[in-house]
């Protein structure tokens, strides 16, 4: 198994103290955490993209560019690139530039995004979100894999003999398809033989297992070798303590305050927006959140793997409002006490 660290660059008041750090401080924290993730041996670092809600991640390529300049080995991912609202020509240019600067370390995770408000912001019809996603992703594929592209579609002007520059560093970067609730992303990933990145963030395990099972079924139906169906899984946040009791004692108030802060009444009952695991005890027992002792977390990820058969596990340490020092300590404990066991128990050929 391989491991990635994800930040969505959240920028909400602390759920207990109300403190709101400056934007500049948050960028420093996220970039510094990426540097530390490389030092600790993580395989990848991902920055999300949001254009609505309390996030600073509207320009992930800029943040990843800063990370590319300060790292040399770790892969740099998006999480996700909201291709449904972006011009594929611009995406091709921006991330090929980043691919060159990083010497081929860029991979995209594309999706329609988790904030419905961004369609209005960009003057797009949310009802057409999946049509936008499909057309724009398929044009991006062609722009990275072909030169002299002739193309005509519905959502942007036609192209004639277009070659975007720069070209990617060593062929088209790998593109994962982010999937949280809909079968549309697994379908698009399967059609093109691409890997799937399931959110595995707030819903029960069975919801994500359904998406992955559908992806594997459709991947083979499209004629691809099933051995090539790569899957990654997120997590709802990482909190480590020496024992289960200590985890509850240390994090109960923080976890439950963060859930209450994040709850969106207008989206109650809509899958993928509000977690049903409102107490920390529920999250530890049945949620995707990685909370507890190192052995508890190992066992939970092995439980994910038994169902998902995933190659890449993503973790997040900045989602609950921990001080930066504790975030970095959590990363170190994961790297030293948890990751080696999982690498040994469920090895993956991804990135080898």
C-alpha positions, 0 to 999 in steps of 0.5 A: 500500500502507498500513502498520500496526505491531503489538504483541502486548505480549510479556513474555518474558525477553530471549532472550540476556540473560534480562532481563525488563522490568517490566509498566509499562515494557512498556506505556510502550514500546508506547504510546510506539511508537504515538505515534512511528508516527503521527509517522512517517506510519504508517497504523495501529497495532494491539495484540493480545489474548492471555489465555495465554502470556507476553503483557500484552495481555489488555486491548487496548482499555485500551491503545488508549484510552491511544493514542487520547488521545495521537494524532489521526490514526493508525487504531487496530486490534486484532490480534486481538479474540478474539471467540470468548471474549468477550460481544458486548454488552461488545465492542460497548460497549467498542469503540464507546466507543473509537470515539467517543473516537478520533473514528472511528479504531477498526477491529477484527481479530477471530479465535479467537486463537492461544493454545488455553489461553484457552478453558479460562480462560473456561470454554468448550469449545475443540471449539466454537471456530468455532461460538462465533466465528461466533455471537458475531461475527454478533451483534456485527455486528447490535449495531453496525448495528441498534437494538432488536435481538431475538436468540436463540442458543446461547452467551448469553442471548437479547436483546429490544429491545437497543440498545447504547450508545454507538453507534459514531462514524460507523456500524459500524467496519470489522471484519477477520477474522484468519486464520492456518491455518483456512478458517473465518475466510476463509469468515466474512469472505467471507460478510459482505463483510468484509476478511481479515487473514492472519497471514503470520507463521511459515509458508511463503508458500503456506499463506497464499496458500491462505487468501487464494485461498479468501477471494477465491473465496468472496467472489465466490461470495457475490455481492460485487464482487471489487474490494471484497475487501480483504486485509492481511498480517502479517510475522514481525518486522522487522530492518533492516541496511545489507546482507544480510551485516550483517543476518546478523552483527547479528541471527543469534544474537538471531533464533535464540535467540528462535525457540528460546525460542518453540518449543512442543514440545507443538504441534510439527507443528501449523501456525501455532505453530512456525516451520519457519525456524529459522536466520536464513538460512532466514528471510531466504530463504523465511520471512515475516520481514522481515530484511535490507537495505531493498532486500531487504525491499522485494523481499520485500513486493513478492513477498508482494503478487504473490501476496496482492494485499494493501492493508495490510502489518503490521510488528512491531518489538518481537518479538525483544528489540531495545532500544527505541531500536533499535526506533524507529530500525527504524520510522524506517528503514522509514518513510523508506527502504521505505514510500515505494517500496512506496506508489509501486509498489503504491498502494492506495485503502484508507482514502482 
